[in-house]
Amino acid sequence: MDVSTILGLYAQGLFPMDDPGADGDLPRELPWWVADPRTVFELDDASRAAVRRRVRRSLRARDDWQLRISNAFDEVIAHCARPRTPEDGVWLTPRMHRLYRVLSAAGHAHTFEIWTQEDGLAAGLVAVSVGRAAMLESMWHRVPHAGNVLVSRTLDALAANGVELCDIQTATPHTLRLGAVQIPREDYERRLREALSL
């Protein structure tokens, strides 16, 4: 798939997630999905301040958190592709990695990373940008508190760069505790059109 086709699918409110079958085979075409409700992090000042309050213990856990962007792109994706438990499946397959690399070369995919002096790369997430919308695709961390810090620092960085919509597709109990909100699909698609028209 070329970049314009991929971005066009994102612009329709779809997101990719590969789906290996029980026998390990992949479907011929990369599957694209919708979610209803859709989960977002609001980027206004009050919402981001609320996230910071929720993760204040994490922010205070150490004083050397450093946010970097696309410093270790392939490494972050490789970590995100590993199952968290033996029971977990793998949706971020090698061809998903290739898709993100194609988007990265075109300036539409980035990794946001937390680094520390002692531990090096502590956490990372993959993000796709289309217009003033950012889709946070997958996240990984290996240092306690680093994931929470990464979410808060990433939201601040997105807002500082004029992003209007931060999509995380589907909710988990943890993202809801951090302050993510679920909205109806039609509201998400309206807000996505607005973010793409800015």
Summary of the structure (lengths in Angstrom):
residues: 198
radius of gyration: 16.3
end to end distance: 25.8
largest distance: 47.4
contacts: 611
relative contact order: 0.21
helix: 39%
strand: 24%
